[in-house]
């Protein structure tokens, strides 16, 4: 059985950088806990760095991004009564009793009006966009308001050229970009497409 994580040369730190300086992760859209929904994110050494264990049904309205040890990094909540879909992300373990402002907000956009644009992301005063790549629902890029790519998700391909299944993805993040935040945005994209 082929490994799902990269096999490139390793450097020190929580994840590896390839020749372009991008940090590379492998996303396996499966939970490590039997019979639950979720996903597992590996660094380039094959170590688990993030995980989601969604004990509810697929398309849950509340998801928690955790590190390996189960510490909640982001709580992602779907806003109710939104026609196209709107998600808010909160750092840490958010409870509805708190009057806390969200760390980010993702709004799904209508494809007919904006071409390939899938959704708009607001992180504080910064605006980003998630843009689909071709016909595969799971492949997309995150770009800033200037059009620069900050992260890209594609179906994982081994160095031999073999393409893995639809549930194994490669995430490349540009240097100096918040990794946990980027992974949380990738999870929202998965929730919008009912992959979690």
C-alpha positions in Angstrom: 0.0 0.0 0.0 1.4 3.4 -1.0 2.1 6.0 1.7 -0.2 9.1 1.7 2.5 11.5 2.9 5.3 13.0 0.9 8.7 11.3 0.6 10.9 14.3 -0.3 14.1 15.1 1.6 13.3 16.5 5.1 14.3 19.7 6.9 13.8 20.5 10.5 10.6 22.1 11.8 6.9 21.2 11.9 6.7 20.9 8.1 9.0 20.8 5.1 9.6 23.4 2.4 10.1 22.4 -1.2 12.4 24.2 -3.6 10.0 27.1 -4.0 9.8 27.7 -0.2 6.2 26.4 0.0 5.2 24.2 2.9 3.6 21.0 1.9 1.0 18.9 3.7 -1.0 15.8 2.8 -4.7 15.9 3.6 -6.5 12.5 4.0 -10.2 13.1 4.0 -10.7 10.3 6.5 -11.0 10.3 10.3 -8.5 8.1 12.3 -11.4 7.2 14.5 -13.5 4.3 13.1 -16.9 5.1 11.7 -16.7 8.9 12.1 -16.3 11.7 9.5 -13.4 14.0 9.5 -9.9 14.3 8.1 -6.2 14.0 9.0 -3.4 16.3 7.9 0.2 15.1 7.7 3.4 17.1 7.4 6.1 16.1 4.9 7.6 13.6 7.4 4.3 11.7 7.7 3.5 13.0 11.1 0.0 14.0 12.0 -0.2 17.8 12.7 -3.9 18.5 12.4 -7.1 16.5 12.6 -10.9 16.7 12.6 -13.1 14.1 14.2 -16.6 14.9 13.2 -18.8 12.5 15.2 -21.9 14.0 13.7 -23.1 13.5 10.2 -21.4 14.8 7.1 -22.1 18.4 6.5 -22.2 19.2 10.2 -22.8 22.8 11.2 -20.0 22.7 13.8 -16.5 21.3 13.3 -13.3 21.6 15.4 -9.8 21.7 13.9 -7.5 20.1 16.5 -3.8 19.5 16.7 -2.4 15.9 17.2 -3.1 16.0 20.9 -6.8 17.1 20.6 -6.3 20.8 21.5 -8.9 22.8 19.6 -7.2 25.4 17.3 -10.4 26.6 15.5 -14.1 26.1 15.9 -15.9 26.4 12.6 -19.7 27.2 12.7 -22.2 27.4 9.9 -24.4 30.5 10.0 -28.1 29.5 9.9 -30.5 30.7 7.3 -27.9 31.6 4.7 -29.0 30.7 1.1 -25.5 30.2 -0.4 -23.7 29.2 2.8 -21.7 31.3 5.3 -19.2 30.0 7.8 -17.5 31.7 10.8 -14.2 30.5 12.3 -13.2 31.2 15.9 -9.8 30.6 17.4 -9.9 27.9 20.2 -12.9 26.1 21.6 -15.8 28.6 21.0 -19.0 28.4 22.8 -22.1 30.3 21.8 -22.3 31.9 25.2 -19.3 34.1 24.3 -19.7 37.4 22.5 -16.6 36.9 20.5 -15.9 38.2 17.1 -15.0 35.6 14.5 -11.4 35.2 13.3 -12.6 34.6 9.8 -15.7 34.4 7.7 -16.3 32.5 4.5 -19.2 33.2 2.2 -20.1 31.0 -0.8 -20.5 33.0 -4.0 -22.8 32.2 -6.9 -20.7 30.6 -9.7 -22.9 32.0 -12.5 -22.2 35.6 -11.5 -18.4 35.3 -10.9 -17.0 32.6 -13.1 -14.7 30.3 -11.2 -14.9 32.1 -7.9 -16.2 29.8 -5.3 -16.2 31.9 -2.1 -15.0 35.1 -0.4 -12.9 35.0 2.8 -12.6 37.8 5.3 -9.8 37.7 7.9 -10.0 40.9 9.8 -9.7 43.6 7.2 -8.1 41.3 4.7 -10.0 39.7 1.9 -9.1 36.4 0.1 -10.9 34.3 -2.4 -11.1 30.5 -2.9 -11.1 29.8 -6.6 -11.8 26.4 -8.1 -9.2 24.7 -10.4 -10.8 22.9 -13.3 -13.6 20.4 -13.0 -12.5 18.6 -9.8 -14.4 19.9 -6.8 -11.6 19.2 -4.3 -8.9 21.3 -6.2 -8.8 25.0 -5.6 -6.5 27.9 -4.7 -6.7 30.6 -2.1 -5.7 34.0 -3.4 -5.4 37.4 -1.8 -7.1 40.6 -3.0 -4.1 41.3 -5.2 -4.4 37.9 -7.0 -1.3 36.3 -5.4 -1.7 32.6 -4.5 -1.3 32.0 -0.7 -2.2 28.3 -0.8 -3.2 25.6 -3.3 -5.0 22.2 -2.9 -4.7 19.5 -5.5 -5.2 15.8 -5.8 -2.1 14.0 -4.5 0.3 12.6 -7.1 3.2 10.4 -6.2 6.7 11.1 -7.6 6.1 8.0 -9.9 3.2 9.9 -11.5 0.5 7.7 -9.8 -2.5 9.8 -8.8 -4.1 8.8 -5.4 -7.8 8.8 -4.8 -10.1 11.8 -4.5 -9.8 11.6 -0.7 -6.0 12.3 -0.6 -4.9 15.9 -1.4 -1.7 17.9 -1.4 -1.8 21.3 0.3 0.9 23.8 -0.5 1.1 26.9 1.7 3.3 29.9 0.8 5.9 31.0 3.4 4.8 33.3 6.2 1.1 32.3 5.9 -0.7 31.1 9.0 -0.9 27.3 8.6 -3.7 26.5 11.0 -5.8 29.3 9.6 -5.2 28.0 6.0 -6.1 24.4 7.1 -9.3 25.8 8.7 -10.2 27.5 5.4 -9.5 24.2 3.5 -11.9 22.5 6.0 -14.6 25.1 5.2 -14.2 24.3 1.5 -14.7 20.6 2.3 -17.8 21.4 4.4 -19.3 23.4 1.6 -18.8 20.4 -0.7 -20.0 18.0 1.9 -16.7 16.1 2.1 -16.5 16.3 5.9 
